[in-house]
Amino acid sequence: MTAAALLQSVLASLPEILVITGACILLILGEFVRKGQEHLLVWASIAVVLSAALATLLLAGEVRPAYTGMFVADRFAVFFKFVFYLATILTFLLSRKYADIEGIGSSEYYVLLLFTLSGMMIMASATDLLSIYVGLELMVLCTYVLTGFLRKERRSNEAALKYVILGAVSTGIFLYGVSLVYGLTGTTQLNAMAQAVTGDRLDPGLLLAVVFIVAGLVFKIGAVPFHMWVPDVYEGAPTTVTAFMSVGPKAAGFAVILRVFLNPLVAASDAWIVVAVIAVVTMALGSFVALVQDNFKRLLAYSSIAHAGFAILGVVAGGEDGIASVMFYLLIYAFMNLGIFGAVIMMRNGNSSGEVIDDYAGFAKPHPVLALLMLLYLFSLAGIPPTAGFFAKFYVLSALVERGFVALAVIAVLLSAVAAYFYIRVVMVIYMREPQRVFEPALTPSVRATLAFTAAGTIGIGLFPAWFLRLAQSSVFGG
């Protein structure tokens, strides 16, 4: 690699370099932060993310390939990186008080979140199966540790153990698929793979490789049949980590799926029926199992599974509209899901955890404004107009209908109706039940800011969806 090419590569990956460097510096400086000054770690972490966001914005004007074709800074990557920045900054704000209550406010907590962010950023820009793997492992290794960060709680340790074991299996499956692809095509670069498979009938061995790679990736987004870790991990992990994992790593998994399966493996048309079945079964399982949940975090875990299935329908639709609908969906999902988890986190005060649905009985009477915000997030997750969640589902369904998948669109609508029930059930508890006890939510300025920002996003995108959809369309592979 020449000096000019190396400089170009460093420039293209400058946001990732800033995040990793900032995390390393924060790890050292964290040793000098005194007890009671942990808030400094929050603001330092946010400063690191904002510096990376600024660098990303400055590099957004053109496509910048790097590291001999293994990495690219394009509009597609920029879109996903800003979703990651949004999730990370809001998680830091939500952690301000929660980390002190749970006793996890050490520098390692914030450093691990930053390293997870860097892994997701690499995944969004990766254009080679090996660089995808590097970003994937950097992300999941940190989330394993974050899941078990409540070291004194048995369920947190159990969740981390399950996550590590199942995650290792999924990684092995993914790597086996990568090895098959390399053996059959002689390359791991996505563009070179596209040339190797275009125009000829897909080799059965390559189709098998596709199946293995799909299996490895759907684990990361919590789709059936690799969803079994989601409820336990969501329940056992610290709630701030759960909120982060429900948005950031899920979006990173979809970024990889879109790059891999809507670019080089278009010829693998026989695989789309498998993806469609995964989408429908994922929506069905998430929707129906959520109906019987009494733990709010587990309910949101199955909700996350159902939403993953709905987003996969955009992958099935394919084309520019299908890709843009998935990107638009994930952006909206970040606002409404971080908002509802913010509501759960604010309930963690004193002896209340906010994890049991009955904790919210009659919540509207003493706290009408907060109850209204929860109503907004839950209606948006259910896809009820005029919230942003309605338009997220609408554009996915539109992409399906335009591609002729009318039956899939009908099934998706029916399953969305089922899912709406368990969201409305929580609303009924909030508004129709009598309060069982009175306590004050942990409403710090940072939690207030997070709730206000996510509510504004949920309403704003619902009122002006066209602008955000055009943003997603213009970001399709640098479109």
C-alpha positions in Angstrom: 0.0 0.0 0.0 1.4 3.4 -1.0 1.7 6.3 1.3 -1.2 8.1 -0.5 -3.4 5.0 -0.3 -2.6 4.6 3.4 -3.5 8.3 4.0 -6.8 7.8 2.1 -7.5 4.7 4.2 -6.8 6.5 7.5 -8.9 9.4 6.5 -11.8 7.1 5.5 -11.7 5.4 8.9 -11.0 8.5 10.9 -14.3 8.3 12.9 -13.5 4.7 14.0 -10.0 5.8 14.9 -11.3 8.6 17.0 -13.7 6.3 18.9 -11.1 3.7 19.6 -8.5 6.2 20.6 -11.0 8.0 22.8 -12.0 4.7 24.5 -8.3 3.9 25.3 -7.7 7.4 26.7 -10.9 7.2 28.8 -9.8 3.8 30.1 -6.6 5.4 31.5 -8.2 8.6 32.7 -11.0 6.6 34.4 -8.5 5.5 37.1 -8.1 9.1 38.2 -11.8 9.9 38.5 -12.8 10.1 42.2 -15.9 8.7 43.6 -18.8 11.1 43.1 -17.3 12.5 39.9 -18.5 9.6 37.6 -20.6 12.1 35.6 -17.3 13.3 34.1 -17.0 9.9 32.4 -20.5 10.4 30.8 -19.6 13.8 29.3 -16.2 12.6 28.2 -17.8 9.6 26.4 -20.4 11.8 24.7 -17.6 14.2 23.6 -15.8 11.2 22.0 -19.0 10.2 20.1 -19.6 13.8 19.0 -16.1 14.1 17.6 -16.6 11.0 15.6 -20.0 12.3 14.4 -18.3 15.5 13.2 -15.6 13.6 11.4 -18.3 11.4 9.7 -20.2 14.4 8.6 -17.1 16.0 7.1 -16.4 12.8 5.2 -19.9 12.3 3.9 -19.5 14.1 0.6 -18.0 11.3 -1.4 -17.3 7.5 -1.6 -13.9 6.7 0.0 -12.7 3.1 -0.5 -10.0 2.1 1.9 -7.7 -0.8 3.0 -7.5 -2.4 -0.5 -11.3 -2.8 -0.8 -12.0 -4.1 2.7 -13.6 -0.8 3.9 -15.6 2.1 2.5 -16.9 5.4 3.8 -20.1 6.0 1.8 -23.5 7.5 2.4 -24.9 4.0 3.4 -22.3 3.7 6.1 -22.8 7.4 7.2 -26.6 6.8 7.7 -26.1 3.8 9.9 -23.2 5.4 11.8 -25.5 8.3 12.8 -28.1 5.7 14.0 -25.3 4.2 16.1 -24.3 7.6 17.4 -27.9 8.4 18.4 -28.2 5.1 20.3 -24.9 5.5 22.0 -25.3 9.1 23.2 -28.8 8.5 24.4 -27.6 5.4 26.3 -24.9 7.5 28.0 -27.5 10.0 29.0 -29.8 7.3 30.4 -26.8 5.8 32.3 -26.0 9.0 34.2 -28.3 8.2 37.2 -29.0 4.5 36.5 -25.3 3.5 36.6 -25.0 5.1 40.1 -28.1 3.3 41.4 -26.8 -0.1 40.1 -23.2 0.6 41.0 -21.8 0.1 37.5 -20.6 3.6 36.8 -17.0 2.7 36.4 -14.9 3.8 33.4 -14.9 0.2 32.0 -18.7 0.5 31.4 -18.4 3.5 29.2 -15.2 2.2 27.5 -17.0 -1.0 26.6 -19.9 0.9 25.1 -17.4 2.9 23.0 -15.7 -0.2 21.8 -19.0 -1.7 20.9 -19.8 1.4 18.9 -16.5 1.1 17.0 -17.3 -2.5 16.1 -20.7 -1.5 14.8 -19.1 1.3 12.8 -16.7 -1.1 11.2 -19.6 -3.4 10.3 -21.4 -0.6 8.5 -18.4 0.3 6.4 -17.1 -3.3 5.8 -17.0 -4.5 2.2 -15.2 -7.7 2.9 -16.4 -10.8 4.8 -13.2 -10.7 7.0 -13.6 -7.0 7.9 -17.2 -7.7 8.7 -16.0 -10.5 11.0 -13.6 -8.1 12.8 -16.3 -5.6 13.4 -18.7 -8.3 14.5 -16.4 -9.8 17.0 -15.4 -6.4 18.4 -19.1 -5.6 18.9 -20.2 -8.9 20.4 -17.3 -9.5 22.7 -18.0 -6.1 24.4 -21.8 -6.8 24.6 -21.0 -10.2 26.3 -19.2 -8.3 29.1 -21.9 -5.6 29.3 -24.6 -8.2 29.7 -23.0 -9.6 32.8 -22.0 -6.2 34.3 -24.4 -6.7 37.2 -21.9 -9.1 38.7 -23.8 -9.7 42.0 -27.1 -10.6 40.2 -27.5 -14.2 39.2 -29.8 -13.5 36.3 -27.2 -11.1 34.8 -24.5 -13.8 35.0 -26.8 -16.4 33.6 -27.8 -14.2 30.7 -24.1 -13.4 29.9 -23.2 -17.1 29.9 -26.1 -18.0 27.6 -25.2 -15.1 25.3 -21.5 -16.1 25.1 -22.2 -19.8 24.4 -24.9 -19.2 21.7 -22.9 -16.2 20.3 -19.8 -18.4 19.9 -21.8 -21.0 18.0 -23.3 -18.4 15.7 -19.9 -17.0 15.0 -18.6 -20.4 14.1 -21.5 -20.9 11.7 -20.8 -17.5 10.1 -17.1 -18.3 9.7 -17.8 -21.7 8.1 -20.0 -19.9 5.6 -17.2 -17.4 4.9 -14.7 -20.3 4.4 -17.1 -21.9 1.9 -17.5 -18.7 0.0 -13.7 -18.2 -0.2 -13.2 -21.8 -1.3 -15.8 -21.5 -4.1 -15.2 -18.0 -5.3 -11.5 -17.4 -4.3 -12.3 -14.1 -2.6 -14.0 -12.6 0.4 -14.5 -9.1 -1.0 -18.2 -8.4 -1.7 -17.7 -6.8 -5.1 -15.5 -9.6 -6.3 -18.1 -12.1 -5.0 -20.7 -10.3 -7.1 -18.7 -10.8 -10.2 -18.1 -14.5 -9.4 -21.8 -15.4 -9.1 -23.4 -13.0 -11.6 -24.7 -14.6 -14.8 -24.3 -18.2 -13.9 -26.7 -20.5 -12.0 -25.8 -20.5 -8.3 -23.6 -23.4 -7.3 -25.3 -25.6 -4.6 -22.2 -25.2 -2.4 -22.5 -21.4 -2.6 -26.1 -21.6 -1.7 -25.1 -23.7 1.3 -22.6 -20.9 2.2 -25.3 -18.4 2.0 -27.4 -20.4 4.4 -24.6 -20.5 6.9 -23.8 -16.8 6.6 -27.5 -16.0 7.0 -27.7 -18.2 10.1 -24.7 -16.3 11.6 -26.2 -12.9 10.9 -29.8 -13.5 11.9 -28.5 -14.5 15.4 -27.2 -10.9 15.8 -30.6 -9.4 15.0 -32.6 -11.9 17.1 -34.5 -13.6 14.3 -36.0 -17.1 14.5 -34.6 -19.7 14.9 -31.7 -18.0 16.6 -33.8 -15.8 18.9 -33.6 -17.8 22.1 -31.0 -15.6 23.7 -33.0 -12.4 23.4 -35.5 -12.6 26.3 -32.9 -13.8 28.8 -30.3 -11.3 27.8 -32.8 -8.4 27.7 -34.1 -9.3 31.1 -30.7 -10.1 32.8 -28.6 -7.2 31.4 -28.6 -3.7 32.9 -31.6 -1.9 31.4 -29.4 0.7 29.8 -27.4 -2.1 28.1 -30.7 -3.7 27.0 -31.8 -0.4 25.5 -28.5 0.0 23.6 -28.5 -3.6 22.4 -32.1 -3.4 21.1 -31.1 -0.6 18.7 -27.3 -0.4 18.0 -26.2 -4.0 17.4 -29.5 -4.8 15.7 -29.0 -2.0 13.2 -25.4 -3.1 12.7 -26.6 -6.6 11.9 -29.1 -5.2 9.3 -26.3 -3.0 7.8 -24.3 -6.2 7.1 -27.3 -8.1 5.8 -28.1 -5.4 3.4 -24.5 -5.1 2.1 -24.0 -8.8 1.8 -27.3 -10.1 0.4 -28.5 -7.2 -1.7 -25.2 -6.7 -3.5 -23.0 -9.7 -4.2 -25.5 -12.6 -3.7 -28.3 -11.3 -5.8 -28.0 -14.4 -8.0 -29.0 -16.5 -4.9 -32.7 -16.0 -5.7 -33.5 -19.4 -4.3 -32.5 -18.1 -0.8 -35.2 -15.4 -0.7 -38.0 -17.8 0.1 -36.0 -18.9 3.1 -35.6 -15.3 4.2 -39.3 -14.7 3.7 -40.2 -17.7 5.9 -37.7 -16.4 8.6 -39.4 -13.0 8.5 -43.0 -14.4 9.0 -42.1 -16.9 11.7 -40.1 -14.3 13.5 -43.0 -11.8 13.5 -45.4 -14.6 14.6 -43.3 -15.9 17.5 -42.5 -12.4 18.8 -46.1 -11.2 18.6 -47.8 -14.3 20.1 -45.3 -15.0 22.9 -45.3 -11.3 24.0 -49.0 -11.7 24.7 -48.4 -13.7 27.9 -45.5 -11.8 29.3 -45.7 -10.1 32.8 -42.1 -8.8 32.8 -41.9 -5.6 30.8 -38.3 -6.2 29.7 -39.2 -9.6 28.4 -42.3 -8.2 26.6 -40.0 -5.6 24.9 -37.6 -8.5 24.0 -40.3 -10.3 22.1 -41.4 -7.0 20.7 -37.8 -6.6 19.4 -38.0 -10.0 17.8 -41.3 -9.1 16.1 -39.9 -5.8 14.8 -36.8 -7.7 13.5 -39.1 -9.9 11.5 -41.0 -6.9 10.1 -37.7 -5.2 9.0 -36.6 -8.4 7.3 -39.6 -8.0 5.0 -37.8 -5.0 3.6 -34.8 -7.2 2.8 -37.2 -9.6 1.0 -38.6 -6.8 -1.1 -35.1 -5.8 -2.1 -34.3 -3.0 -4.6 -33.7 0.6 -3.6 -37.2 1.0 -2.1 -36.8 -2.2 0.0 -33.3 -1.1 1.3 -34.5 2.4 2.1 -37.6 1.1 3.9 -35.4 -1.0 6.2 -33.0 2.0 6.9 -36.0 4.2 7.6 -37.5 1.6 9.8 -34.4 1.2 11.9 -34.0 5.0 12.4 -37.6 5.3 13.7 -37.1 2.1 15.8 -34.1 3.8 17.5 -36.3 6.7 18.7 -39.3 4.8 19.9 -37.5 1.9 21.5 -34.9 4.1 23.3 -37.8 6.2 24.5 -39.8 3.3 26.0 -36.6 1.9 27.6 -36.0 5.4 29.0 -39.4 5.2 30.7 -38.4 1.8 32.2 -35.0 3.3 33.4 -36.7 6.3 35.0 -38.8 3.8 37.1 -35.6 2.4 38.7 -35.7 4.4 41.9 -35.5 3.0 45.4 -37.2 -0.4 45.6 -38.9 -0.1 42.2 -37.3 -1.7 39.1 -40.0 -0.8 36.5 -39.5 -4.3 35.1 -43.0 -5.6 36.1 -45.9 -4.4 34.1 -48.0 -4.0 37.3 -45.5 -1.4 38.4 -47.2 1.0 36.0 -50.7 0.5 37.3 -52.4 3.8 37.5 -49.2 5.7 36.5 -51.2 8.2 34.6 -52.9 9.7 37.7 -49.7 11.0 39.5 -47.7 11.5 36.4 -49.9 12.4 33.4 -47.1 13.8 31.2 -44.9 10.8 31.6 -47.8 8.5 31.0 -48.6 10.4 27.8 -45.0 9.9 26.6 -45.3 6.2 27.3 -48.5 6.2 25.4 -46.8 7.8 22.4 -43.9 5.3 22.4 -46.2 2.3 22.8 -48.6 3.5 20.0 -45.6 4.1 17.7 -44.3 0.5 18.4 -47.7 -0.8 17.6 -47.7 1.2 14.3 -50.7 3.4 15.1 -51.0 6.6 13.1 -49.9 9.4 13.1 -46.8 8.3 15.0 -43.5 7.5 13.2 -44.0 3.8 13.8 -47.0 3.7 11.5 -44.9 5.2 8.6 -42.0 2.8 9.3 -44.3 -0.2 8.7 -46.2 1.5 5.9 -43.1 2.0 3.7 -42.0 -1.6 4.2 -45.5 -2.8 3.2 -45.4 -0.5 0.2 -42.1 -1.9 -0.9 -43.5 -5.4 -0.6 -46.6 -4.6 -2.6 -44.6 -2.9 -5.4 -42.5 -6.1 -5.7 -45.6 -8.3 -5.9 -45.4 -9.8 -2.4 -49.0 -9.0 -1.6 -49.5 -12.1 0.5 -46.5 -11.3 2.7 -47.9 -7.8 3.2 -51.3 -9.1 4.3 -49.7 -11.5 6.7 -47.5 -8.7 8.1 -50.6 -6.5 8.7 -52.5 -9.3 10.5 -49.5 -10.0 12.8 -49.1 -6.3 13.5 -52.7 -6.3 14.7 -51.8 -9.1 17.1 -48.7 -7.2 18.3 -50.8 -4.1 18.9 -52.8 -5.9 21.6 -49.9 -6.3 24.0 -48.8 -2.7 23.6 -52.4 -1.5 24.3 -52.5 -3.9 27.2 -49.7 -1.9 28.9 -51.6 1.4 28.0 -54.7 -0.1 29.8 -52.6 -0.8 32.9 -51.3 2.8 32.9 -54.6 4.5 32.4 -57.3 2.1 33.6 -55.9 0.5 36.8 -55.8 2.1 40.2 -52.3 2.9 41.6 -50.9 0.3 43.8 -48.2 2.5 45.3 -46.9 6.0 44.9 -43.2 6.7 44.2 -41.2 9.3 42.3 -39.5 8.3 39.1 -35.7 9.0 38.8 -36.2 12.1 36.5 -32.7 13.5 36.2 -32.1 16.3 33.6 -30.3 13.7 31.3 -33.3 11.4 31.5 -35.7 14.3 30.8 -33.6 15.3 27.8 -33.6 11.8 26.5 -37.4 11.4 26.8 -38.0 14.8 25.2 -35.6 14.1 22.3 -37.0 10.6 21.6 -40.6 11.9 21.8 -39.7 14.8 19.4 -38.2 12.3 17.0 -41.2 9.9 17.2 -43.7 12.8 16.6 -41.5 14.7 14.1 -40.8 11.8 11.8 -44.5 10.9 12.0 -45.4 14.4 10.8 -42.7 14.8 8.2 -41.9 11.2 7.1 -41.1 12.1 3.4 -37.9 14.0 4.2 -36.5 11.2 6.3 -37.4 8.6 3.7 -35.6 10.6 1.0 -32.6 10.8 3.3 -32.7 7.0 3.5 -33.2 6.6 -0.3 -30.2 8.9 -1.0 -28.1 6.8 1.3 -28.7 3.5 -0.4 -25.1 2.3 -1.2 -24.0 5.9 -1.7 -27.1 6.5 -3.9 
